Structures are given as C-alpha cells and as structure tokens.
Amino acid sequence: MNTRPILVGRTAELEQIDSLLAGHRPIGPGLLLRGDPGVGKTALLDAAAVRAEAAGMRVLRAPGAEFEAAIRFSALHHLLDPLRERADRLASCHRDVLHQVFDLTPGPAPDRLVVSTAALALLGQVAAERPLLLTIDDVPWIDHASATVLGFVTRRIGNDPIAFLTAARTGVDSFFDQVRLPEREISPLGEQPAATLLDILHPNLAPPVRRRLLDEAAGNPLALRELPGLLTERQRCGQDPLPAFLSLNGRLEAIFAAGVRALPAPTHQTLLLAALEPDASLATIRPAARGRADVDDLAPAQQANLVRIDAVTGPMVFRHPLIRSAIVQTSLPSERRAAHQALAATLAGDPGRRAWHLAEAATGPDETVARVLEEAALAAWRRGRASAAVAALVRAGELSPHPADRSRRLAEAAYLANTSGQLDQVTRLLADAGQAQDTPTGLIFAATAQLLAYGEGDIDAAHHVLARALDARALNDVADTAKTNNDWDGYGILALLFVCVYSNRQEPWELLKTALARLEPEAVSPLRLCYDAYADPARTSHPVREDLAPAFDALPTDAAPWQLIPLAYAALQVDTLSDYRYLCRRMIERERDGGAIYMAVVGLLMLSVDSYVHGQWDEAENLAREGLDLAVAHGYHLLQGQLRCRLALFAAARGNVDLTRALADEIATWAAPRGVELTQALAWHARAIAALGQGDYEDSYVQASRVNPLGTLSLGIPGRWLVLDLVEAAVRTGRTDQARAYVAAAQQAGIARISPRAALLIAGAAALAADDDQAGLLFETALSLPEVDRWPFDHARIQLAYGEWLRRTRDTTRARLHLRAALDTLNRLGARPWAVRAQNELRATGIATTARPDTRSATLTAQERQIATLAATGLTNKQIGQKLFLSHRTVGAHLHRIFPKLGITSRAALRDALEMITSDADEYAPQLPPPPTTRTAHQPSRQRTEHR
C-alpha cells in the first residue's frame, strides 16, 4: 500500500492492533473488530496492513462477499492464492489438495481436515521466513468451508509469527464466531474526532452545513466521507439550503436501508410517518396511522435494529439519523404524499409543521396551502430561521395559483434572502417575481436596494432605487402591508435606514423622514428614534436617551432584528448601548446560523464599537474580526468595508501606522465611487488618529479636515466624535484661532448634549484650545464631568494633555499625578504612541520610567505561532490544515488575525516578523528570581503590550 488511510480518534484501537502485530498475545493470536456498517472496521484493517508491511510482515487479505458465500473455499482461495507457488514445496498430499482449492476444481469436495492441515503447513512454512498478518473482512459472509479451515488454523497457530485480524458487523452472527476470538467493539467517532475527520476530508464546508452533516453522520466515518460529495457546490458553501432529508448514494443506502424493504407494510408505514416527523411519538403517529400504530407493529423494526422505543407513549428513536433518510428515499412518492397528508391532519396544533406537511403533500397550485406556508415562513423568521423562511416562501410561491400572489411571495423571499446570507439567490428570485403584471413594486425596489447596498456596497444606486420607489408612491403597498401584518412592515424603510447610515448625507435622511410619515407612528417608533439619534442628535439627544429605555423594555422577548437594530443603532449614537449589549448578543447568537446573518454582523459591529470606546480593545478587535469573517463568507461587501475601518482604527490607536494606512487607503479607494461616505470618513479618521499618535500633526489635521473642515461643523458620523482630534491637530499646527472657533461652533450646536462622552470630548477640546489663563480650569472641568472613567482612552488623552500643560506651566507635582494616571491607562489599553508621550513627559518632570518593551511574541498563541511558522515556509492554507487537522478556512482566519498582530500585511513578511519576535522574547526574557536567602527590593513584573 502506498498511502496511509486517514484515521482519527482510533488511538486505542491502533494500540491494540500494534500489540497484536508485535506478537504480544495475552489472550490469543487474533482479534475480531466488531461494529456497525461504515464505522471504520475496514479502515482499521487497512491501517493494520500498512503497519504490518512497514514492520516487515507479509500481509494476506480476504474480504467476505455475500454472493460468494455459497462457493466452497472461495474465501480461502482469495487468502492463499498469492502463495500458490509456495505450495509446491509442501508434501504431495498437502500440495495436491491446495491446488484443488486454488483451481476451484469441480468434483467431490476435498476433505476439510486435509485442507486445514495443508493450509496450516503452508502458512507455517511462509511465516518461518517472514511474519504473517492474515485479515478477513466481513467474516459473516465467508463460505462455511473456508470458515472451518480458518478456524482450525487460528486455533493451532501456536508460537508461529502469524497474526489473525478479522472484522464483522454488530448483531450479525456467523459460523466463524465459534472460534471465539477476542473482540474489540468499534464505536462511532466522538464529537471532536468526527469534526476533525470531516474537516480533513471536506475542508470547505460552510459552518451550518458542517454542523448538519456532523449531526446526520452521528460519528459514522463512511457517512462523513460520502455525504458532502452528494451536495451541490452551492449547498456545501451554504448558499442553498440543505434538503430536509439528505440524499444517500448506493453505499450509504445499502447500509442504512438494510432490512427496510423486508418489513411488513404496517411497520413500514409507521416508520415512514416517524421519519417524516422527526419529533414523533406514538401518540402522534397512532392517529396519523389511523390508530393502527402500536408497539407490536414496530417489533419487526426493533428486531432489525432500526428503532428503539423506551415507552408506549415515548418517542421512537432511530438507531442512526440516516435511517430516516433511507426510509424516505426508498419509499414511493405516493406513499410519501399520503404520509404527509396524514401527519398534517394530526398536527393541527402545530401550524409550522402542518404547513410543511401540507406543502409536501400538494401535487399542484393550492392557495390555501400557500397561505398557510406563508404564515409558517413568518413564524420561522421571528424565531431566527431566515433560511427556512426563504425556503417556505419560495415553496409558497410555487403553490400560488394567482400570479400576483406568487410574485409577492417570491419578492418577500428575495427580501429575506438579502439578510440571510443568500445574496446569490436574490437576483433569480426578483426575476421570477417580476414576471407578473401585478408585481409588488415596493418589495421589488426594497429587495433590489438591499442587494445593491449589502452585497455590492453601492449606496448611491440603492438610494436612487428607493427614491424612485417613494416618488412613484410604490412604497404605499408596504404601508398597506404594515396595516395588516406588522411583522412585514418597513420593507423599504429598513433598507432606507441602512442607506442613510452609510451614505452619511442629508438627502437619504430626508427621504426616510418622508417615508416614516406615511406609516403609523407606533409601528415605526424604533426607526423614528434612530432617525432622531442620527439626523439631529444635538436637538433630540435628551428625548432619545429618555425614550430608549422604555422602547427596549417594550421589545418582545424574541425581538426580531428589524425591531432591535434601529434601537441599538440609536443607543450606540447616544452612548447607551452598553446597557443593552445582552440583547444584541442574544440576537447575534440566534441569527448567526440560518437567521438574519446580515443583522448578526451589524450587531457584532456595534458591539465592537461599544467595546472600543469603553476601553475593551482586545474584545473590540475580536468582535470586529468575528463579524468580518461572517461578512466575507456571505458576500456582504458593505459591512466588510465598515469592519475593516474599525480594524484600521484599532491599529491606529495601538500605533501600527503601516497597517492603518494600508487598510485605510484600500477602504477609501473602494468606498469613494460607491457613495459609502461613512466608510470613507472612518478611513480618514483612522489615518488622523495614526498620525496624531505619531506626532505628525499636520497630516492628522489634513485627514481630520477631510471629515470635518474647520469652517464646517459636521454632526454626522464620525464627525461628531472628531472634535477632540481635530482641535488637537489644529492647536499643535498653530491653527489655534480656527480651533477655538470650531469649539465654539460645536458648543453652540449642542454636541455636548448628545452623551456624557460627547460632553467630555467637547470639554477637552475647549481646554486644549484655551489660553493659559483659562486652560487649567477647563481641564479640571472636563476631568470632573460625570462618568468620564467610562471612556478610558478619551479620558487618558485629556489627562495627558493636562499633564503636559501643567509641566509647561511648571506645576510639576500636579503634572506627575495626571501623567502617571494617563500612562497607566494608556499602557493598559495598549495605546503605545500616547503611552510613550506620557512616559517622556513624566521623565521631563524628573520621574525615571522604564519603557515597556514591545514584545510582540506575547500576542501569538501557541497555535497561531505554529500556523505562522508553517506559512512562513511557503505552505498553502490547505497544506497547513492537513498537517494540523484544521480546515483551510480556519487556517485563513488565524492568519487574518496573525498579520495585524505582527504588523505585516503579507505572507512574504512572516519569516522576518517571526525572527524579530523571537529575538524580542530573548531580549526581554524575565530574569530568574534571586535565591531565597537574598533580600531584594520588589520589582513589578513586566506587562506585555499587544500590538495589532
């Protein structure tokens, strides 16, 4: 054999096989591997053969074959045929009888005792020259004559270097069992080994698809190997939903459908009902089977080891999940339709399940079924199962007898597909929906605008589409829908909200204001709060902050994303999101897999921003990268740009200027032609922060002025938060008068009323721009504002500026207090450029400080270091994954995190970066403590600063 079989999670089994091959025979010369079909018995036999040959043994193999079970000595012939020429060296009686076996000569059967002694003599002769391994697969299927001979040989091997390894299915008896070989039960793989094996065999599966396959395979290695190959590429990538019942190929059907066709008709009917309704109990199945289902009916299925029943009214548990698929796949279409119809009649109390059964039983258009299915789609959407909702709406469209209803349902499916990570389906669904004369124009426009915005990031085009829809009063049908079904209201409105946020221009907000006026106020109160928080925050900030708490309290426990997201956006802009993080996290967990994935990414983005402003920078970066991974996987380019902006800002604050510039330039180039002004402004903001940290105040002023020109006050995002940055850059470049005028404009506009953080930034900016006779009091005022410690970076920067001013005015004692406090905070955050400034200022006051070493080796985990080292040698992600038993996607995600930690942007720079962090680790390695007998002054331990 040239290749080793892939075996995961079989360490104990392989150790026992190795012991057998080594001749350790505490219980005999052989071993029987017993387990369910597909569990990996043959793979273990293959592995044993590879190990035996590597150890210098000769391997003879014979697989049992059911169709040869009636042929005398067929298995023995297969096993000994490679030794045909060696038989000539035996005594004539042994030689002749073996040639009769080899030639399968017709005529009277040779005496089994003579054959047995001949086979023993032949094997003993060969083993004297070279140890032997004999393997027999599927021993229940070897012929009776061969089983007799092999049993005789096994019992008389003695001290000959011969090992005997066999395999048999659980629950299948054979004549060979009388040999009574020691047995080893081969169980299904555990959760982690199964996941590892699947990642090795099929590394490109989308996470939800991977989880579904792991659940369906239930640790069966053959199923893990075969099932993904039966899916389409779109299904493997998560772009198309998986079917309710996975298709089985011939090998899997032979395993999991074994015995199904031989069942009595009542048993088969009952099993089909149970397979189609996965949570079925006898209490559910009995009425569907017209009262005939009973334990007695299921006795044949239990005897065939297909199901288990714990109690008369308890659930039926299939021995393996794929038995359900096998039962459905081997049944007739008419049988399945009848079963679905019977279950639908039974499940009147479960509208969702009843709808699916009715849909599966339908043979043609049926408005009643389509309407029920549409209601089930709405319920699925509420529960965070957007993919299921899309599938239900598509099926409802197929069953719609009227073109207008069909068009509306397909348009709804397209709209939901935009948020559920199925962007590539939207165009097809919209094309199908647009074929009717009574096409719901508002839904079409809303879904189209979403596709343009979410998928392509073309905010300008999305704005024009929605403006056209509103001008034509096409969104009126949305308002009409809202009056009858509040869960579907705001199709175009929610799409318009995202356009407003990302365009960062006034025109879309005016369009949203007009659209909101057409809907009932109570139906869109979250959207109105969001509008107020963004469009005119200084005037409405207090009502927004006051109204948010009751608005959040009014949300249902299972609030839908379109109910929560506008409120969360509003809370973020008035700095109260931290009070509602748990709601965002709950929404993210619910929507991440199979739900509104776009909203989950938006939630991660908002939590990342909130974590950053509250000084939890590592958490902020992890959240942003988690969101970016999801956005990349599902093609949400708009959010990719936004999340990369956040990563650029984090890099800027930590002092990684090169990475900041690379990210910001890439983002700005992408965002400009698409009208994504928010993303473009955030990229400029990141560059301004990076330049400010490096002391390049002129470049910082230039970058910040691109967002907020000193002569024009911007209340948009991030303009309202750039006041401190712009004023500091202006003051340090000699533009003090402009800085003071800008502070005055910000104060007059009421930005300080937006939130405590906004008040801190405005107060700090005022102190920076003030004359010396006013600056001290203004700094004290800023630092004494309520809740300032909730914004540690902003607070520390103002402390640093105050300490610098105090040192310049020769108030050294007070300067030291503020500089030391600022240094501690900046060190904790990892804001290295500002920490260096604080350290230098402290030194200037006469306080000796020790620079904290830039030990970037501390930022890599052991696994990250291993992956980085392999990547530095030139291995691809797939090759690295194969070595470390990871998927190539997981490797890519790790590298995505490693690059910014090392301050590099390409694989080519990995080798030098790794060498540098190794030398850093050596240089700053902690010294060994002195002996216990030596008393030394306490020295604080070096804290490692992480650079991203």
N, C-alpha and C positions, 0 to 999 in steps of 0.2 A: 504494500500500500504506500502511496506517495504522499498522502495528506492525512493529517490527524483529524478525526471527527471533532466537531465542536461540542464540548460537554461542559455544562455549567451546573453547579450545585450538586455534583456527584462525587465529592471528595471521599466520603465514607465508602461508597461502593467501589471506587477505584482502589482504595487502600486494601479492601478485602480481595479484590482481583489480583493486585500486586502480590499479596501474601500467598495466594494460590499459585501464581506463576513462579514464585521463589521456592516452592516446594514445601512451604510450611503447611502441614496437614494435621492440625489437631483434631479435625472431625472428618477427614477423608480427602481423596484426591480430586473431588469435583465440587461443583456449585451450580445450583439452579436459580436463575434470576426469574422472579415471577412478578407480573404487573399487568395493568390494563393495556389495551392496544394503544400504540402511539406514545407510550410513556417513556420510551427510550431504551428498551431492552436491547434492540439490535444495535443501537449506537454504542452501548456498553460492550457488546460482543466485538464490534469494530475496534473500539479503543483497546480492548484486550488483545486483539490480533496485532495491532500496531505495537503495543508494548512488548508483546512476546517476540515479535520479529526483531525489535530493537535490542532485545536481550539475547538474541542468537538462537531463539527457538524456531522450530518449524511449525507452521500452522496448517491444520486441515479443517475445512469447514463444510457443513452440510445444512442447508435450510430445509425445514419441513415444508411440504407442499400438499395442500388438501387434495389436489387432483391426482397425486402420485401415491396417496395413502393405500390404495388397493394393489399397488405393484410391489411384489416381493423384493426385498433387498434394495429398493430404489434409493433410500437414504444412505445405506451402507455403500452402495456403488458410488454415489456422489462424494462421500467422505474419503474412500480409499483409492479412487481412480488415479490420483496423482502418484500413487505408489505402485502402479501396475508393474513396472519393470522390476521393482524390488521383489515382487512375489516369486520371480523365477529362482531366487536364491533359497527359497524355502524347500522343505521336504516335499516330495511329489504329491502326497495326499493333501497337504495344505495348498500347494501351488495349484493343483487341478481344481480344487473346489473354489478357490478365489477367482481363477479365470472364468469359471462358470458364473460367478457373481458379476465379474467385470463385463462379461459379454452378454449378461442377462439371457443366457441360453434357455430357450423353451424346453419344456420336458419336465420330468419329475423334479420336485424341489429338492435341493441338496439338504442333507441333514443339518439342522441348525447347530447342533453341538459341534460338528466338524467345522462348520463355517465359523463358529465362535472361537474355537481353538486356533484356527488358521488366522483369523483377524488379530487375535491376541499375540500370536507368534510374529506376524508381520509388524505390528506396532512396536513390539518389544525390540525387534531387530533394528528398526529405524531409530527408536529412542536411545539405543545404545550408542549411536553415533552423534545424535543431536536431540536435545529435549523437545518434546512434542506438546502442542496445545490442540485439543480437539474441541470444536464449538459446534453446537447443534441449535439452530433457531427453530422456534415453533415446534417443540417436541411432540405436542399432541397430534400433529399431522404427519409424523413419520410412520412408515408402514410397520405392521406388527412384527414382521420377521426381523427388520433392522433393529427395532426396539429391543427384541430379545437378545440379539448379538451384542449390541452396545451395552445393555445392562450387564451381561456376562463379563464383558471386557472391563467395565467400570469397577465391578466388584473384585476383580482379580489383578488390577494394575500393580498392587503391592508397592515395592520400592522403586519401580521404574520411573524415570523422569517424564511422566505423562500427566498432564492436567486436563480435566474434562469440564467444560463450561457450557451450560445449556440455558435456554430461555423458554418460558411458557406464559400464556395468558392466565390471569387470575380467574378462578372459577371454572376452568376447563380441565377436565381430568384426562389422563392418558394411561396406556399400559406401562409406560416408562416410569410413572410415579411409584411403581413397586420397587424401583431401585432405591428410593428414599435418599436422594442426595440432599445435603444441607441446602436450605433455601434462603434467598435474600429477597425481601419484598422491595420492589422498586416503586416508590410513591411518586405522585405528581410533584413537579418542582414547586418550591416555595415561592412566595411573592417576589422577593428580590432576585433570586436566580432566574425566575421566569422573565422578569423585566430585563435583566441583563442579556439573556439569550435573544429576546425579541429585538433589543437594540443592536445586537451584533448582526443578526440576520437581516433586519429591516430597519436601518437607522434613520430613515427619512419620514417617519410617520408623524402626523400631527398629534399633539398631546391627547385630545379627546379620543381620536381613533386608536391610539396606543392603549389607552385605558380600556376601551371597549373590547379590544382584541385580547387583552390580558384577562379580562373578566370572562369572556366567552371560552378562551382556551383552558382556563382553570388549571394551569400548570402542565398541560399536555404538550410536550415538545413538538410532536408532529403537527398539532394544530397551530402552534406558534410559528412553525416553518411555513405551513401551507396557506393559512387563512389570508395573510396580507397579499399574496400573489393572486388571489381571486377578486381583489378590489380593483377598481379603476384608479388611474393616477390621481384623478380629482378627488376620489374618496380617500385615498391614502394621505393626501395633503390637507384634508378637512374641508375642501371646497364644496363637495357634495355630501349630503348626509348619508350615513350608512343605512342599509335596509334593516327593517325590523328583525329579519332572520337572515343571518349570513349564509351565503352560498357555500356548499360543500363540493369539493371535487370527488372523483371516484374513490380515492384512497380514504378520505375522511368519511364519505358516505358509507363505505364498506365497514368502517369501524363503528360509527355511531348509529347507523341504521340496522346493524346486525340484529336479527330477530324480530324487527318491527313488522315486516311483511307477513310473518308466520302467525301473528297474533289473531285471536278471534275478532270478528267485526265489532262487537260491543266494546272490547278492550281498546281496539284501535280508535274508535270514535271518541272514547273518553280521553285517551292520550292526546288526540288532536285538539280537543277542546282545552285541555290543560296547557298544551304547548302554545296555543294562540292567546291565552290569557295567563301571563306568567305568574300572577299572584293568586292563582285559582286555588280554592279549597273544594272539598267535596260538596260543601254547602252551596257553592257557586255552580259547580259542574253538574250536580244532580238535576236541577231544573232545566239546564241547557240540554242535558241528555234525555229530557222528558222523563226524569225520575228513575232512569234505569242504571245510572252510575252508582256503583257500590264497591265496597272493598273486594267482594267476590269477583266483580268484573275486572278488577285490576290485578288479581292474583297472577295471571299469566305474565303481566308486565313486571311484577315484582320477582317472579321466578326467573325471568330473563335479565334481571338486574338492570332494569331501565328506570324504575322509580322506587321511592321509599315513601311510606305513609306512616306517620307517627300515631295518628289517632283517626277515628272515623270522620270527624269534622275538621281535622287538621289539614294543612296544605300538603299537596303532593310535591315531593322534591325529586327532580330528575337527577340521576346519578351523575350526569355531566351536562352542562348547559347546552352543548352542541347536539345533544339528543333531541332537544326541541326543534332545532333547525332541520335535523334529519327527518323527524316525523312530518314536519310541514313540507319539506322538499319531496318526500316520497308519496305524499297524498295527491289525489286528483283535484284539479281546480274546482270541480263541482262539490267535492267533499269539503274543501276549504270554505267556499261560499256558504254552504249550509251551516257549517260550524260557526262562522262569523255571525250569520243571521240569528242563530240560536243564542249566542252569547250576548248580542245586542239586546235581545228581548229580556235577558236575565239581568243586565246591568243598567236598568233604568235609573238607579240611584247614583250612577257614576257617569255624568254626561260626557266627560272626556273620552273614557274608554268606549262608551257606547257609540260615540261618533266615529271613532276609528273602525270599529267592527261594522258599522253600517256602511262606511265608505268602502271597506274591503269586500263587502257582500254585494255592492252595487255592480250592475252589468252595463249601465248606461246613464245618461244625464238624469239627475234627480234633485230638484230644488230643495226638497225637504232635507235630504241628507247633506247637501251642500251648505244649507243654513246651519244645521247642527254642527257641522265640521268647522264652519267659520267661528262659531261660538267657542268651540274647543280650542281653536287657534288663539283666540283672545285670552282664554284661561291659561294656556301654555305660556304666552307672552308675559302674563302677570307673574307667573312662577319662575321667570328667568330662563325659560326654554325657548329662546327665539328661533333656533334652528328647527325645532319641532313645529313651531308656529308657522314658519315659512312653508314647511312641507305640507302642513294641514291646509293652508290657504291655496297652495298650488293644486292640491287634490280637490279642494272645493271648487276651484276654477274649472278643473276638468269635468266636474259633475254638474256644472251650472248649465241649465238648458237655455238661458237667455244671454245673448252676447254682452249686454251691459253689465249684468252681474258677474259674468266671467271676467270681463275687463277690470271691474273694480277689485275683485279678489286677487287677481294677478298683480294689480298695481299695489295693493296692500302688501302682498308678498315681496314685491320689489323694494318697497319702502323698508320693511323689516330686514330684508337681506342686506341692506346697506349697513345696518348696525350690528348684524350678527356675524360679520366676518365672511360673507358670501358675496363680495363685490362682483365677482365674475359672473354671477347669475343675474345681476340686476339688468344688464342690457338686454338679455334674452327675454326676461320677464316683461320688461317695458315694451319691447317689440311685440310680444304676444298680446299684451294688454291694449296696445294702441290700435288693434285691428277692428275694434267695434266703433260704430258711429257715435254711441253714447259713452265714449271714453271719459272717465273721471279726470278731467284735465288737472284739477288741483293736485290730486295724488301723483299724477304723472310728472307734473312740474316739481313737486316736492322730492320725489324719488330721484329725478334727474339731477336736481340741485345737490342733493346729498351725495350722489355718485361723483359729481364734479368736485365737490368740496372735500369729502372724506378721502376718496380714492386718488384723485388727481391733484388735489390741493389747489384747484383753480377757483379761487374765491371770487374773482371778478366775474367769471362766467356764471357761477352759481348765483351771484347777486342779480345779474341780468335776467336769469331764468325766473327767479322769484319775483322780481319787479314786474316782469311781463305777466306773470300769473296774477299778481294783485291788480295791475292796471286793467286786465281783462275781467276782473272780478271772478277769476277762476277759483280762487280760494274760498268762494262762498260755499261750495259743496263741502269743504272742510268744516265750515261753521255749521252747516246743516247736520253733518255727521256728529258734531260735538253735542248738538241738542238732544240727539237720540242715544248717543253712546260716548260717554265722557272718556272712555279708555282710548278711543281713537282720535280724540280732538288734538288740534295743533300739529297735524302732519307737516304742513308748510311752515308753521310758526316755529317749531323746534329747529327745523333746518335753517330757518332765517336767523334764529338766535346764534347758532354757531358761525354763520356768515358774519353777523355783526361783531362777534367777539374777535374773530381772526382778521377781519378786514381792518379793524381799528379806525374806521372812518365814520363820520356822522351820518352819511346818506343811508346806509343799511339800518341804522338805529331809527331813523325817521320812518323808514318803511315798516319796521317792526311795530312802531308806535301806531301806525295806521292800521296794521293787521290786528293788533290787540284790541283796538277799539271796536272791531266787528264781532268780538266774542264776549260771552257773558263774563263779567269780572271774576266771579268766584271760580270759574273753570280755569282761569289762567293766572291766578294770583301769584304762583311761584315765578311765572315769566315776568309779571309786572315788577316784582321785587328785584329780579335780576336786571331788568331794564333800568330801574332806578339806580341800582348799585353801580352800573357801568356808565350810563348815559349822563347822569347829573349827580355824581356822588356827593359833592360838597353841599348841595342844597338838600338832598334827601337822605343823607347818611344816617341821621338820627332815627327817622322813621324806619329805615331799612333795618338797622340794628335792633330796634324795638320790635319790629314785626317778624323778624326771623324766628325767634324762639316759639311764638305760637304757631307759626307756619310749619316749623319742623315737628312740633307736638301734634299737629293735625294730620301728619302723614300716617297712612296705614302702616301696620307692622311690616307688611311685604310691599313697601312702596316701590312703584315701578321707576325705572331710571329716568323717564321723562318727567316724573314728579319730583325726584330728588335732585337731579343735576342742576336745574336752574337755581334752586335754593342754595346748593353747595357753591355754585359759581358766585352768587351774591354774597354768601358768607365769606368766601375767600377774599373778595374785594373790600370787605369791611373788617377783615382780620378777626373773624369769629369762627372760622372753620374748625379750629381745634376743639371746639365744644361739640362738634358733630362728626368727628372723624370715625367713630364707631359705625355710624350709619353708612358712610362711604365705604368703609372696609367690608361691611356686610353686603352691600350692593356689589362690590367688586368680586367677592367670593362667589356670589350667586350667579353673576353674569359671565364670569371668566370662561366657563366651558359650556358651550351650547346656548348661551344667552346673548344679551346685547354687548358683544365684545367691545365695540367702539366706546360704549359708555364706561365699561370697566377700565379701558385705557385712559379715558378722560378722568375717571376717579383716581387712578394712580398718579396722573399728572398733578391733579390738585393736591393730593396728599403730599407729593414730593415738594411742591412749592411751599405748603404749610410747614413741613418739616424743616426746610431750609431757613425760613425766616425765624423759626424758633430755635435755631442753632443745632438741630439734629442732622448734621450734614451727611454723615455716613448713611443714615436712614433715607435721607432725601435722594442721594445718589442711587441707592439700591432700588427705591421705588421707581425712579426715572428709568433705570435700565430694565426693570421688570416690564414697565409699560412699553419701552422701546422694543423689546423682544416681541411682545404681542403685536404691536403696530407693524413691525416688519413682517411677521408671519402672516398677517392678514391683509397686507397691502394698504394700510392707512397712511398715506404719504403726508397728509396734513399734520397728523399727530407725530409722525417721525420727526418732522422739522421742529415742532414745538419742543419735543423731549430732548432733541439734540441741543437746542438753545439752552435748556436747563443744565445739561451736562457741561456746556461751554461756560455757563455762569459759575458752576461749581468749580471747574478747573481754574477760572479766573480768580475766584476768591482764595483758592489754595496756592496761587502763584504759578500755575502751569501755563505760561504765556503762549508757548508754541502751539499747544493743543487747543487753547482758546481761539487763537487766530485761525487755525486750520478749520475748526468746526464752524466758527462764525462766518468765515468767508464762503465756505461751501453752502451754508444755510442761506445767507443773504443772496447769493447768486441764484439759488433755486427759488426763493420766495418772491423776489422783485417782479419777474414777469407775470406772476400769478395773482398779484394783488394781495398777498398774505402779509399785510403791513405789520401785524402784531409780531409775527415770527421775525421779520426783518428788524423791527425795533429791538426785540430781545437780543438778537445777534449783535447789534451795535452796543446795547447795554453791557453785554458780556465783554466786549472789547474795551469799553470805557472802564469797567472795573479792573480788568487786567492791567491796563495802562496806569490806572491810579495806584494800584498796588506796587507797580514797578517804579513809581515816581516820574513817569512820563506824562506830566500833567497836560502838556499841550495836546498830545494825541488823545488823552482822556477827554479833554474839552471838546475836541473835534468830534469824537464818536458820540458823546452825550448830546451835543448840539444837533446831531442828525435826528435825534429823537425829540428833543426839547430845545429848539433855538432860544437863546436867552431873551429875545424880544417877543417870543410867543409862548405863552403858558399852555401846556397840554395837560388835560385832566384824564387822558386816556391811559392805556396800559402799554408799556410800563412807565409812561411819562410822569404819572403822579408820584411814583416811587423813586424818581431820579433826582429829586430836588437836592438832596444832600450831596450826591455825586457831582452834579453839575456845578453847584455852588463851590465845592471844594476845588474842583479843577479850575474854575474861573478865578477864585481868590489866589491860588498858587501860580497862576499865569499873569497876575497883575490886572485882572479884569474885575476889580473889587466893586466899582460902581455898578457894572452890569449885574454882578452877583447880588448886590443889595436890592436893586430894582426887581430882580427875579424873585427874591424872598418876599418882598412887599407884595408882588402880584400873587404869589402863592398864598400869602396870608389873607389877602383881600378875597381871593377865590374860595376860601374856606376849606382848603385841603386838610388842615389840621382837624377838622370836624369829622373826617371820614372814619378815623380809628385812632386808638392810642399810639399805634406805631406811626401813623401819618403825623400825628402831633409831635412825636419825638424827632422825626426826620426834619420837619419844618423848624422846630426849635433849635436843633443842632445846626441847621443851615444858617439860621439867623445869627447864632453865636459866631460861627466861622466868618461871616461877612461883616461883623460889627467892628466898630472902633475899639481900641483897647480899654477906653473908659467905660464901655458897656459890655464888652465880651464876657468878663468874669461872671457878672450877674446873669447873663443869658445862658452861659454854660451851666451854671448852678440850677437855673430854672429848668433847662432841658433835662438834666440828670435827676431832677426831683419829681418829674412827671409820674403819674401812676403807671404801674405795670411795665416800667422800662426794662426790667430784667427779663421780660418775656421775649425780647428781641435782642439776643446777646451780641450779634455782630454789629448791628447799628449802635447799640449801647456802648460797646467797646471802642468803636471808631470815634464816637463823641468823647469818651473818656480819654482816648489817645490825643485827640485834638486839644482837649482842655489841658491835659498834662503838658503838651508841647507849648501851649500858650503860657501856662504857669512857669515853666522853666525859662521861657524867653523873658518873662517879666520878673525873673529872679525869685519866685516863690518856690524854692526848691523843695521844701518839706511837703507841701501840698501836692506839688508836681509828682513826687515819688509815689504818693498814695494812689493817685489816679493812673499813673503809668504802670505801676505794679498790678493794679486791678485789670487794666486793659490787657497787659501782657499775659496774665493768667488765662483770661477768657480767650484771647486770640490763639494762644498755644493749644488750649483745649479744642477749639474749633478746627485747628489746622490751617488757619489763615496766615500762612508763613510770611508773606511780604509785610503785612501790618505788624506781625509779631517782631520781625526784625527791626522795624521802625521804633516800636515801643522799647525794645531792648537797647537800641542805640541811644534813645532819649534818656533811658534810665542810667546808662553808662555816663552820659553827659552830666547827670546830676551827681555823679560820684559814687553810684552804686555799681559794684562789679557784678556782671552777669555772665553766665556761661551759655554760649549758643547751643541751642538744641540741635543735635546732628540730624541731617537729612537722610535718615536711614530708611531708604525705600524698600529694603529687603523685608521689613516688617509688614508691608502691605500685601504680600503674596502668601496665600495659604499653601499648604504642602501640595495639594492637588494642582493649584494654579502654577506653582513652581515647576511641577513635573510636566504639565502641559506646555508651558513656555519653553522649557528646555528641549522638548521633542520638536516643537515648532521651529526653534532656532536651528535645528539640524536639517530643516527643509522638508519635513514630513507634512503631508496634507492633513486636513481635519479628519478625513475618513481613516487615514492610516493611524493617526494618533488615537482615534476612537477604538480601532481594532486592538491596539496594544493595551489600552486602559479599560476596555469593555464599556465604552461610552458611545452615545450616538454622536454623529458628526455635528449635529445641531447643538448638542451640549458643549462640545469642544469649542465651537464657534462662539457660543455665549460666554464661555470662560475667557477666551481671547479678547472678546469685546470688552470685558472688564479689566483684563490684564494690561492692555495697551495704555489706557489713561493712567493707571497706577504707576506705570514705568515712565510715563511722559513721552511715549512714542506713538507713531501713527501707522507703522507698517511692520511686517514680519522681518524685513531686512535689518531692522534696528534691534531685534530681540537679543542677538548674541552679545552685542556691546552693552546693552542695558543689564543683562544678567551678570556679566562680568563686573559691571560697576557696582551693582548692589551687593555682590559677594565681597568685593573689596571694602565697601562701606561697612558691611557687617563685621568684617575682621577689624577694621579701624576702630569701630565704636563698640567692640565686644566688652561687656561688663567685666570689671576686674574681680578676681576671686576675693572673697572677704578675708580679713586678717585672721590669724589664729585666735582662738577663744581667749587666750591669755593676754592678748594685746588690746588695750582700750584705745579706740579711735573715735574721733568726732563723727557724728551721724552725717551721712551724705545722702541726699534724696536720690532715689532711683531715676535713671534716665527714662523719660516718657517718649515713646516713639510717635512721631508725627507721620500721618499717612498723606501721601501726595497722589492725587488722582490725575 
